[in-house]
Amino acid sequence: MLTKLDLKREATICHMLKHPHIVELLETYSSEGMLYMVFEFMEGSDICFEVVRRAVAGFVYSEAVACHYMRQILEALRYCHENDILHRDVRPACALLATVDNSAPVKLGGFGTAVQLPNGREFVETRERIQVHRSNLSPRGKLYLKSDGEGRVGSPHYMAPEVITRRTYGKACDVWGAGVMLHVLLSGRLPFLGSGRRIQDIVSRGRMTNYVQLDAPEWKHISAHAKDLVMKMLAPHPGNRPSIAEILEHPWIRDRDKLQRQHLADTVEELKRFNARRKLKGAVQAVAGGIAMDPLCGADADSMAVGTASESLNEWADEEAGLEAVQKVLESLDDIHALQDLFVDPDVLRDILRDTRLHTLLQGMVWLGVEMLSKRFLSHMHTNIPVKKRNCCSYSPFHIFSSKSVRYSI
């Protein structure tokens, strides 16, 4: 389970970080064995929700705007790296807008998994830190530290190859996460699709299918400099990725005044779908009793608060089993999204199509949907058909579905 050292580590790091683009920890209080951390109030939502909200309100979302946001996130990361602090969970949900104003600054938060490199070391020994010292993490501890108990820390879709393969890693893991975020801000898409072992395999093998996705419609109006930066930040080998300081000197970041001001309508539409999928995951967690896989919480966040998650886990007889069940549903949603995407990696697609667990889940969802439609249909029939004709109606929508047709559709 979580120890005092875990909480002290987070509080110490957050107290150290004083930067205009980092969410500030104002005060900490301890009472009756609980530690309370008070952060400055962020009126805005995370960056992806805010981009869509402002675009819907009539503001232009262009490459120049994306660059403006990205530069602030990179400045925050540069400050962290100058102090030998690794964030380890860089993603859109951790980038919050300070206010709802159009000129509001972006601030980086979500330092629950952050770590400071000790004694001038450049790398974190994954197996040493997690497998030996943290093998006894409870489900709540894994939730909070974003750890799978096997040495991987962070969110799967933003996790660097060296973290996935449990090699030594350093500041380049934050460059990777920022690269995935930049990919999302420019296209509205994640560069890698799938879930669980599938996404781990495709990232760890260096299958950079996101390069192919740069030919997708959303990239049609994106400049060559932007594409070049995305490719460099998502280099499979950490030694080939630029440092944060080097990224800030990249032409796309440095020459913002020369960037296109054209509204990225296709990107905004993709971001709407991206946000909708995140909200759906939040709804699944809420229906399951509030089990939140993500400790970050905000006004439009795709998750619930840690306190809610911890209390809700108590409702399960076996919290480990409950957490695993919810995780399987969430992974299935990622797989369903991958099945609908034209640019999914062929190996991932083949593996998903052979996944009998997903087949079973989808078949159950199909029959559940059929049953709900049947009840609606019959309710409508009984409501609108004259009384003298109701007894003659023995039709059921179930008759048009056979087990063979359902299996074929899956």
C-alpha positions in Angstrom: 0.0 0.0 0.0 1.0 3.7 -0.1 3.6 4.7 2.4 4.5 8.0 4.1 7.5 8.1 1.8 5.2 8.1 -1.3 3.2 11.0 0.0 6.3 12.8 1.2 7.9 12.4 -2.2 4.9 14.0 -4.0 4.5 16.8 -1.5 8.3 17.6 -1.5 8.4 17.7 -5.3 5.3 19.9 -5.6 6.6 22.3 -3.0 9.9 22.6 -5.0 8.2 23.4 -8.2 7.5 27.2 -8.5 6.9 28.0 -12.1 4.2 30.1 -14.0 3.2 27.0 -16.0 3.0 24.5 -13.1 0.0 24.0 -10.8 1.2 25.3 -7.5 0.9 23.4 -4.2 -0.2 26.0 -1.7 -0.2 24.1 1.5 -0.2 20.7 3.1 -2.1 19.6 6.2 -2.0 16.3 8.2 -4.7 15.2 10.5 -5.7 11.8 11.9 -3.4 9.9 9.6 -4.5 11.8 6.5 -2.5 14.1 4.3 -4.3 17.0 2.6 -2.6 18.8 -0.3 -4.1 22.1 -1.3 -3.4 23.2 -4.9 -4.2 26.5 -6.6 -7.6 26.5 -8.2 -7.8 25.8 -12.0 -10.9 27.2 -13.4 -10.4 25.8 -16.9 -10.6 22.1 -17.9 -7.8 20.1 -19.5 -6.4 21.3 -22.7 -8.4 19.0 -25.1 -11.7 19.9 -23.6 -10.8 23.6 -23.7 -9.7 23.5 -27.3 -13.1 22.1 -28.3 -15.1 24.4 -26.0 -13.4 27.5 -27.5 -13.6 26.3 -31.1 -17.4 25.7 -30.6 -17.6 29.3 -29.2 -16.2 30.6 -32.4 -12.5 31.0 -31.7 -9.9 29.8 -34.2 -7.9 26.8 -33.4 -4.8 26.8 -35.6 -1.2 25.5 -35.6 -0.2 28.7 -34.0 -2.6 28.1 -31.1 -1.4 24.5 -30.7 2.2 25.8 -30.7 1.3 28.4 -28.0 -0.1 25.8 -25.7 2.7 23.3 -26.4 5.4 25.8 -25.7 4.0 26.5 -22.2 3.9 22.7 -21.4 7.5 22.4 -22.7 8.7 25.3 -20.6 7.2 23.6 -17.5 9.0 20.3 -18.4 12.3 22.1 -19.0 12.0 23.6 -15.5 11.3 20.1 -14.1 14.3 18.6 -15.9 16.6 21.4 -14.8 15.7 20.3 -11.3 16.2 16.6 -12.2 12.5 15.8 -11.8 10.8 13.4 -14.1 7.0 13.9 -14.5 6.5 10.3 -16.0 2.8 10.9 -16.9 2.7 13.7 -19.4 -0.7 13.7 -21.2 -3.6 16.1 -22.0 -5.4 15.5 -18.7 -2.4 16.9 -16.8 -2.4 20.2 -18.8 -5.0 22.5 -17.4 -6.1 26.0 -18.3 -5.9 28.4 -15.4 -9.1 30.2 -16.3 -11.9 30.0 -18.9 -10.5 33.2 -20.6 -9.2 32.7 -24.2 -5.8 34.1 -23.1 -5.5 31.8 -20.0 -2.1 30.1 -19.5 -1.6 26.4 -19.5 -0.3 24.8 -16.3 1.1 21.3 -15.9 -0.2 19.2 -13.0 -0.6 15.6 -12.1 2.8 15.0 -10.3 1.6 12.0 -8.3 4.0 9.8 -10.3 6.9 12.3 -10.5 10.3 11.3 -9.1 13.5 13.2 -8.6 16.7 11.7 -9.9 19.1 11.1 -6.9 22.7 12.1 -6.6 23.1 13.4 -10.1 22.0 10.2 -11.8 20.5 10.4 -15.3 18.3 7.3 -15.2 15.8 5.4 -13.1 16.3 1.7 -12.6 12.8 0.3 -13.3 13.2 -3.2 -12.0 15.1 -2.1 -8.9 12.5 0.6 -7.9 9.3 -1.3 -8.6 9.8 -5.0 -8.5 11.9 -5.1 -5.4 10.6 -2.3 -3.3 7.0 -1.9 -4.5 5.9 -5.4 -5.1 3.3 -5.1 -2.3 1.3 -2.3 -3.8 -2.4 -2.5 -3.1 -5.0 -1.8 -5.9 -5.4 1.7 -4.4 -1.7 2.2 -4.5 -1.5 1.1 -8.1 -4.3 3.6 -8.9 -2.5 6.5 -7.3 1.0 5.8 -8.5 -0.2 4.7 -12.0 1.8 1.5 -11.6 1.1 -2.0 -12.9 3.3 -3.5 -10.2 5.7 -4.8 -12.8 7.9 -1.7 -13.2 5.7 0.3 -15.6 4.6 3.8 -14.5 2.2 6.1 -16.3 -0.7 5.9 -18.7 -0.4 3.2 -21.4 -1.1 5.3 -24.5 1.6 7.9 -23.4 4.2 5.5 -22.0 7.6 5.5 -23.7 9.0 2.2 -25.1 11.8 2.1 -22.6 9.3 2.3 -19.7 7.1 -0.4 -21.3 10.1 -2.8 -21.7 11.2 -2.0 -18.2 14.6 -0.7 -19.2 16.4 2.2 -17.5 14.8 5.4 -18.5 15.4 9.1 -17.9 14.1 12.5 -19.1 13.4 11.2 -22.6 10.3 9.5 -21.3 8.7 12.9 -20.7 9.7 13.9 -24.3 7.8 10.9 -25.6 4.7 11.7 -23.5 4.8 15.3 -24.8 5.2 14.0 -28.4 2.0 11.9 -28.0 0.3 15.0 -26.6 1.5 17.1 -29.6 0.2 14.4 -31.9 -3.2 14.6 -30.3 -3.3 18.4 -30.4 -2.5 18.5 -34.1 -4.7 15.7 -35.3 -7.1 14.8 -32.5 -5.9 11.2 -32.6 -3.7 9.0 -30.5 -0.7 7.7 -32.5 -1.1 4.2 -31.2 -4.4 2.3 -30.8 -5.4 -0.8 -28.9 -5.1 -1.8 -25.2 -3.1 -3.9 -22.8 -0.4 -6.1 -24.2 -1.3 -5.1 -27.8 -0.4 -1.4 -27.3 2.7 -2.4 -25.3 3.9 -4.6 -28.1 3.4 -2.1 -30.9 5.2 0.7 -29.0 8.0 -1.5 -27.7 8.7 -2.9 -31.1 9.1 0.6 -32.5 6.2 0.1 -34.9 5.8 3.8 -35.6 2.5 3.6 -37.5 1.8 7.2 -36.5 4.0 8.2 -39.4 1.5 6.6 -41.7 -1.2 8.4 -39.9 0.5 11.7 -40.9 -1.2 11.1 -44.3 -4.7 11.1 -42.7 -7.1 14.0 -43.5 -6.4 15.7 -40.2 -2.7 16.2 -41.2 -3.5 17.7 -44.6 -3.2 21.3 -43.4 -0.4 20.6 -40.9 3.1 22.1 -41.8 6.2 20.0 -42.5 7.9 21.5 -39.5 5.2 20.2 -37.2 5.3 16.7 -38.6 9.1 16.7 -38.3 8.9 17.6 -34.6 6.3 14.9 -33.9 8.5 12.3 -35.6 11.6 13.3 -33.6 9.8 13.4 -30.3 8.4 9.9 -30.9 11.7 8.3 -31.9 11.6 4.7 -30.6 15.1 4.9 -29.1 15.4 7.5 -26.2 18.9 8.5 -27.4 17.4 9.7 -30.7 14.9 12.0 -29.1 15.7 15.7 -28.6 15.9 17.2 -25.2 13.2 19.6 -24.0 15.7 22.5 -24.5 16.4 21.3 -28.1 12.7 21.1 -28.8 12.2 24.7 -27.7 14.7 25.6 -30.4 13.0 23.6 -33.1 11.7 25.9 -35.9 8.1 25.0 -35.3 8.3 26.2 -31.7 10.8 29.0 -32.2 9.1 30.6 -35.2 5.5 30.6 -34.0 4.8 33.9 -35.7 5.3 32.2 -39.1 2.9 29.4 -38.4 -0.4 29.0 -40.2 -3.5 30.7 -38.8 -5.9 28.4 -40.6 -8.6 26.9 -38.5 -8.1 23.1 -38.1 -11.7 22.0 -38.5 -10.9 18.4 -39.0 -8.7 18.3 -35.9 -11.4 19.8 -33.8 -13.9 17.2 -35.0 -11.5 14.4 -34.1 -10.9 16.0 -30.7 -14.7 16.0 -30.1 -14.7 12.2 -30.7 -11.5 11.9 -28.6 -13.1 13.7 -25.7 -16.4 11.7 -26.1 -14.5 8.4 -25.7 -12.8 9.8 -22.5 -16.2 10.8 -21.1 -17.5 7.3 -21.9 -14.7 5.8 -19.9 -15.6 8.1 -17.0 -19.2 6.9 -17.2 -18.1 3.3 -17.1 -16.1 4.0 -14.0 -19.1 5.8 -12.4 -21.5 3.0 -13.1 -19.0 0.5 -11.7 -19.1 2.4 -8.4 -16.8 5.3 -9.0 -13.6 3.3 -9.4 -11.3 5.8 -11.0 -8.3 4.7 -12.9 -7.0 8.3 -13.1 -6.3 10.3 -9.9 -6.6 13.6 -11.7 -10.0 15.3 -11.4 -11.4 18.4 -13.0 -14.6 20.0 -14.1 -14.8 18.1 -17.4 -12.2 15.4 -16.6 -12.7 11.9 -17.8 -12.3 10.4 -14.3 -13.3 10.8 -10.7 -11.4 11.9 -7.6 -9.1 9.5 -5.8 -11.1 9.9 -2.6 -14.2 8.7 -4.5 -12.3 5.8 -6.0 -10.9 4.7 -2.6 -14.3 4.8 -0.9 -16.0 3.0 -3.8 -13.4 0.2 -3.8 -14.5 -0.6 -0.3 -17.9 -1.7 -1.7 -16.3 -4.6 -3.6 -15.8 -7.8 -1.7 -12.5 -8.2 -3.6 -11.2 -4.8 -4.7 -8.5 -6.4 -6.9 -11.1 -8.4 -8.8 -13.4 -5.3 -9.1 -10.5 -3.2 -10.4 -9.6 -5.9 -12.9 -13.2 -6.2 -14.2 -13.5 -2.4 -14.8 -10.1 -2.4 -16.4 -11.2 -5.1 -18.9 -14.2 -3.1 -19.9 -12.1 0.0 -20.4 -9.6 -1.9 -22.5 -12.4 -3.3 -24.6 -13.6 0.2 -25.4 -10.1 1.0 -26.6 -10.1 -2.1 -28.8 -13.6 -1.2 -30.2 -12.2 2.2 -31.2 -9.2 0.6 -32.9 -11.6 -1.6 -34.9 -13.2 1.5 -36.3 -10.0 3.3 -37.2 -8.7 3.1 -40.8 -5.1 3.6 -39.6 -4.8 0.9 -37.0 -1.7 -1.2 -37.2 -2.5 -4.4 -39.1 -0.9 -6.6 -36.4 -3.0 -5.0 -33.8 -6.1 -5.4 -35.9 -5.4 -9.1 -36.5 -4.8 -9.7 -32.8 -8.1 -7.9 -31.8 -10.1 -9.9 -34.3 -8.7 -13.1 -32.7 -9.5 -12.0 -29.2 -12.2 -14.4 -27.9 -12.6 -12.4 -24.7 -13.5 -9.3 -26.8 -15.8 -11.4 -29.0 -17.7 -12.6 -25.9 -18.1 -9.1 -24.6 -19.3 -7.7 -27.9 -21.8 -10.6 -28.3 -23.2 -9.8 -24.9 -23.4 -6.1 -25.8 -25.2 -7.0 -29.1 -27.8 -9.2 -27.3 -28.3 -6.6 -24.6 -28.9 -4.0 -27.3 -31.3 -6.3 -29.1 -33.2 -6.9 -25.9 -33.5 -3.2 -25.1 -34.7 -2.5 -28.7 -37.2 -5.3 -28.4 -38.7 -3.9 -25.2 -38.9 -0.4 -26.8 -40.5 -1.9 -29.9 -43.1 -4.0 -28.0 -43.8 -1.0 -25.7 -44.4 1.1 -28.8 -46.6 -1.5 -30.4 -48.8 -1.9 -27.3 -49.1 1.8 -26.9 -50.1 2.6 -30.5 -52.0 -0.6 -31.7 -55.8 -0.6 -31.0 -56.8 -3.0 -28.1 -58.7 -5.4 -30.4 -55.6 -6.0 -32.5 -53.1 -6.4 -29.7 -53.8 -10.1 -29.1 -53.1 -10.8 -32.8 -49.6 -9.4 -32.5 -47.1 -12.2 -31.7 -44.2 -10.6 -33.6 -40.9 -10.3 -31.8 -37.8 -8.5 -33.1 -35.7 -11.4 -31.7 -36.9 -13.5 -34.6 -34.7 -11.6 -37.1 -31.5 -12.4 -35.1 -29.9 -15.7 -35.1 -26.7 -16.8 -33.2 -25.0 -17.3 -36.6 -25.8 -13.8 -37.8 -24.5 -12.3 -34.5 -21.3 -14.3 -34.7 -20.8 -13.3 -38.3 -21.3 -9.6 -37.5 -18.6 -9.8 -34.8 
